[in-house]
Amino acid sequence: MIQIKTAHEIELMRASGLVTAGAIAAVKAAVAPGVTTGELDAIAEDHIRSQGAVPNFLGYHGFTGTICASVNDEVVHGIPSPDRVLADGDNISIDCGAILDGWHSDSAVTVTVGTPRAEDLELIQVTERSMWAGLAKALAGGRLTDISAAVEESITAHPHRYGIVDHYGGHGIGTEMHQDPHVLNYGRAGRGPKLVPGLALAIEPMVTVGDPATAELEDGWTVVTKDGSRAAHFEHSVAITPEGPWVLTAEDGGLAGLAPFGVTPRS
């Protein structure tokens, strides 16, 4: 069932979103060659708990981390470990979420460790822009697949034939981390549930340099590209309001990211 929140409940989700935004910022600042994904995980957990919140990934169906730390050909759900040491030129997706006063938030970024390669910068930029293209369609009166179509169109407009990972995608969010509806990163606009004020969604494109086919590792979590090509992953939680999208996990509410699309977020 799709959960519609009151204006006050959306305010509470915004507070949770700012906790997650702070955790991701702290982790990003610590990314460097020689750092382990286990160390990054501890930074995220410390920040979340310091804000009176709790990590929503930790213990979720047995997951052992506060963040998902997915490196290079790992698309999503990488398990942080004290034995996984980051090297110069690696790409890492940092996926993180928090629960504050019973309300969830969820966000992800992909960054390069140390010196980036041109092709990695382009992959990251294409993926992030596609997320913002989707967020710009989180408008009251629209349909769910308006978001999906915008993500896809942003990716396929690039001359390089990037892959869009099938099956995995965004989701509703609120008093649980994963709620209906499922938000695919491709599809025809104008379909699916109507977008109404009080609906909150996590929009999260996952893009590959090569073939988008994936496999799950024996750990039961980590999703990798079958061809070994690199992937990128971005995510923000957004609330649909009468005044426009409110990007709950962006410190500025989405002002900078939505501006290129001519959309003004709720402030």
N, C-alpha and C positions, 0 to 999 in steps of 0.2 A: 504494500500500500504506500502511495506517495504521501509524504508528511508535509503539510503546509504549516508554517510557523507564523506566530503573531509578530508584530513589529518589535515588541519587547524581547521575544525569543531570538530574533535576528540580531538584536543588540548584544545579547549574551553570546551568540555565535561569533560576533565580531571580536569580543574580548578573547575568546578562545583562539580565533584566527591570529590575533596579534602575538599571542604566546608562541604559536607555531612559527610565525614570521621571525620572531626573535631567535628561536632555536636554530632555524635554517641559517640566519645571518651569522650566528656564532660558529656554526659548523663550517660554513664557507670560509670564514676568516682563518680557520685552522687548517684548511686543506693545503698540503705541501708535500713534496717528495720526502719519504721516510716516515710519514705519519701513518698509523694503522687505522683501518676502518673501525676497529674497536675503540680507539681513542676518540674518534669523531662521535661514536655512539654515546660515549660517556659525557661528552660536552653537551649533546642534545638533551640527554636525560637530566643533567644538572640544571640546565636552563629551565626546562619545563617545570621541574619540581620547585625551583626557586620562585616561580610565579604562582605557586599554589595550585598548579595543574598536575595531571598525570599523563604519561605517554599512552596513546591509544594503540600503538603497534605492539608494545611489550606484552607478551602473553596472548596475543590475538591468535586463536587457533594454534597455540603453542609456539608462535614466533618469539625468538629470543632477543630481539633488538628493539631499541627505541626508534632507530631509523632503518630504512632499507638502503643499503649501500651497494649500488650496482655499477660495476666497473667495465668499461670498454664494450665487449660484446654481450654483457649482461644487461637485459632490457629493464627488468624490474625485479623486486623482491630479493635482492642480494642480502645475505645475512652478514652483519658486521662481525669482524673477528680480530682478535689481537694478533693473529698470524698473517693477516692480509695487509701488506705494506704497499702504500701508494708509490708509484715511480713517476719521474718526470715524463710528461706527455700522455699519461693516463687521462681518460674521461671518467668522471664519477657522477652518477645520479644520486642525489640525496633526497629521499622521500621521508616525510616526517609528519606527525600529527599529535594533537593534544586533546585532552578532555578537561574542560573547566566548567564547574557548576553543572555538570551533566551534559554539556554540549561539545560536540566534536568539531575539529578542524583538520584539514589535510592539504599538504602542499609539497611540491617537489621542484628541484632545479637540477640542471646538469652543468658541471664546470670542468675545466681542464686543470690538471695538476701541473704546475710549473709552466713550461713553454708550450703553447698550443700550436698545432699544425693548422694550416689554412683550411684543409678539408674538415677538420673537427670544428673550427669556428663556424664554418658555414652550416654544418649539420645542426649545431646548437642554436644558431640564429634562426634557421628555418623552423625548427621545432618550437622554439619560444614564440615566434611570430604566429605560428598556427594556433597556439593556445590563446593568444590575445584575440585572434580573429574569431575564435569560438566564443570567448567571453563577451566580445562586442555584440554578439547575437543573443545574449541572455536578457532578452527584452520582453516585458509583459505584453501579451497579445500574440507573441510568436508561437512557434512549435518547436518541440525538442530537437528535431532533426535539422532545424535551421542552424543550430550549433554544430552538429556533425558535418553538415555540408560545408560550412565556413572553414572548419579545420581542414577538411580534405582539399578544398579549392586552394587554400593558402599553400599547402604542401605541393600539390600537383602543378601549381603555377611556376614552380622553379624548373629551370631547364634540366637539372639533374633528376633522374628518376628515383627519388627517394621511396623507400617502402613504408607503408602504414601498417602497423602491427594489427592483425585481426583479433577479434574476440575481446582482448583486453581494452579497457576504456574507462571513462569516468562514471560517476554514480551520484545518486542522491546522498545527502549527508544531513545529520541533525542530532537526534538523541542516540543514533548509532552511526558508526563510521561509514558503513555501506548500506545504503537504502535504495529502493526504487526511485527513479528509473535508471536503467543502464544507459550510458551515453557513449555511443560508438563514435569513432573519429573519422567516419566516412558515411555517406548516404545522401539521399535526395532530400532537399529542403521541404518544409511544409507538412511533415508527418509527425506522428507521435503525440504525446500529451501536450496540452496547451501550457504555455509558460505563464504563470500567474504570480502575483506578489506573494511572498512568503515561501516560495520554493527555493531551496538551496541545493546547489550542485557542485560537484568537484569535476572540473574539466581537465583532462590529462592526456594529451597526445603522446604517442610513443613512435618514434621515427627511426628508420634504419638507413644506412648508406646503401646497403645491398638488398638482398631478398628479405621480405618481411616475415618469412616462416620462422617459427620459434619452437623451442623444446624446453621442457622443465628438467632440471638436474635431479640427481638422486637424493639431494637434500630435501626434496619436496617443496621447495620454494623458488629457488633462483631460476628465472626465465632467461634463456640465451638465444641469440640468433643461430639458426642452423648452419649458416654459411660462415660464421665467425666474423661477420661485419659489425662495425660499431653502431651503437644506438644512442639515442638521446631521449630524455623524458622530462617534461615540465608539467606542473599542476598548480592550480589555484582553486580554492573554494569561493563560490560566488553566490550571492543572494539576489533574487529578482525582486525589485522594489518598484513602486509607482514612479520613482524619480530616475530609474535606470539601474544598471548593474552595480552591485556593491561588492567589490572583490575583497572578501573578508580576510584573506591571508596576505594581502599586499599592504604594506605600511601606509601607502598613500591612497588606499581604497581602489586603486586601479587607474588613477588619473593619468600617469605617464604612459602606461601600456595601452590604454584605450584611445588616447588622443590621436594616433595615426589613423584610426578608423572613424574619426568624427563622432565618437561617443563620449559623453560626459558621465562619469559615475556619480552615484550618490556620494556626497561628501560626509 
